[in-house]
Amino acid sequence: MTQILETQPERTDLPLTVMSCVVADMIEPFKANFEVLRDVTRLRMYTDTTLDPDEIVRRCEGADAVIVIGVHIDDNLYTRLTHTQGHAKCFAFGGTGVASYIDLARARQDGVRVCNVRRYGDAAVAELAIALMMELARHVGELDTQVREGSWHGVFGTELAGKTLGLVGFGGIGQHVARIANGFGMRIQVWNSHVHADALAANPEIALVDGIDDLMATSDIVSLHLPLTDETRGGITFENLNHLRPGSMLINTARAEIIAPGALERRLERGDLLAGLDVFDKEPLPQDSPLRSVPGVVLTPHVAWRADGAYASLTRQVMEAIVSFYEGGDFNVVV
């Protein structure tokens, strides 16, 4: 049953911020930060999830700012919320890669602010990337099913110790993955078009590889940690993936769109590659997606960021971005 939570409803003199839907697990973390908005804005928060654009527009009626959790603001919805049926001037996204959720160029042209959250889920996403590696290496889910069904024959596993991990991207998440993998005794190498010198100085045991093809060809496991930008969209091609060695693993907890359309499916259909995927071109993953039937692929429903510590940081940053918008600041502004 949908609940509507509203802060300071009597303060009609304050501008209105609307959260048209929310992930159930995030309700309490958001409520813990309501006080941040006191005397700055009224917040109207709906406690369910809807992707119906008509319902979203109805809920956002009168909103000066919109908090966006898990909703794609396509061109039609954007127009309705900002021009025809609403007058929203700020979208505060509960995520980092907002380029895949809204047309940033159009927002910039219209003078509409778009905010994101930053570095909130470095540990959470890194830990799921490692969990996917572990699942592909040791098959814990499959083994659990075997035991419950009365089988005891087990599955042959792969040690991660001594394996070479190739990281495509070396921001906060990639660096956290490297720290965990180093504890496992893995050899770590990195390809990134822009690696900050401080990051390498803090990780002297990590090798920097000149080209992504070289990294693909010389790694036992490749984990993707690039942000989605105009430069990275579709930047990993089938030709790049074709350098992955038979039996190697590919992990993607970043964005599906950093891989060229169809390239991953084409590479996986050969059947000699393992993959752990948390992100997809279309979400939820369509029932007819070929990824569902490829052997050796572990799929999770874009949950790397969904953890207690990440939620605490995310919700706080969203609230601070809203306050900053109304008070004339620039906290976490993307455009």
WOBEL-V548244 format. One record per backbone hydrogen bond with DSSP energy under -1.0 kcal/mol. NH is the residue of the N-H (numbers start at 1). CO is the residue of the C=O. Records with the same first field share a line. If there is no record, write none. Layout:
NH->CO / CO
This chain:
5->45
7->43
11->8
12->10
14->11
17->42
18->65
19->44
22->48
26->23
27->24
30->26
31->27
32->28
33->30
34->31
36->33
37->34
38->35
40->37
41->37
42->15
44->17
45->5
46->19
47->3
56->52
57->53
58->54
59->55
60->56
61->58
63->60
64->16
65->16
66->90
67->18
68->92
73->101
74->72
78->74
79->75
80->76
81->77
82->78
83->79
84->79
85->80
88->81
89->64
91->113
92->66
93->115
94->68
95->93
98->96
100->97
101->98
102->98
104->102
107->103
108->104
109->105
110->106
112->107
113->89
115->91
116->332
117->95
125->121
126->122
127->123
128->124
129->125
130->126
131->127
132->128
133->129
134->130
135->131
136->132
137->133
138->134
139->135
143->139
144->140
145->141
146->142
147->143
148->144
149->145
150->147
151->146
158->137
162->185
163->160
165->187
166->221
167->189
168->223
169->191
175->171
176->172
177->173
178->174
179->175
180->176
181->177
182->178
183->179
185->182
186->181
187->163
189->165
190->207
191->167
200->196
201->197
202->198
206->203
207->188
209->190
215->211
216->212
217->213
218->214
220->164
221->164
222->249
223->166
224->251
225->168
233->229
234->257
235->232
236->258
241->237
242->238
243->240
244->241
247->272
248->245
249->220
250->274
251->222
252->276
258->255
259->256
260->236
263->260
266->262
267->263
268->264
269->265
270->267
271->268
274->248
275->296
276->250
277->298
278->252
289->286
292->289
293->290
298->275
300->277
302->300
306->303
307->305
311->307
312->308
313->309
314->310
315->311
316->312
317->313
318->314
319->315
320->316
321->317
322->318
323->319
324->320
325->321
326->322
327->323
329->324
333->330
334->114
335->114
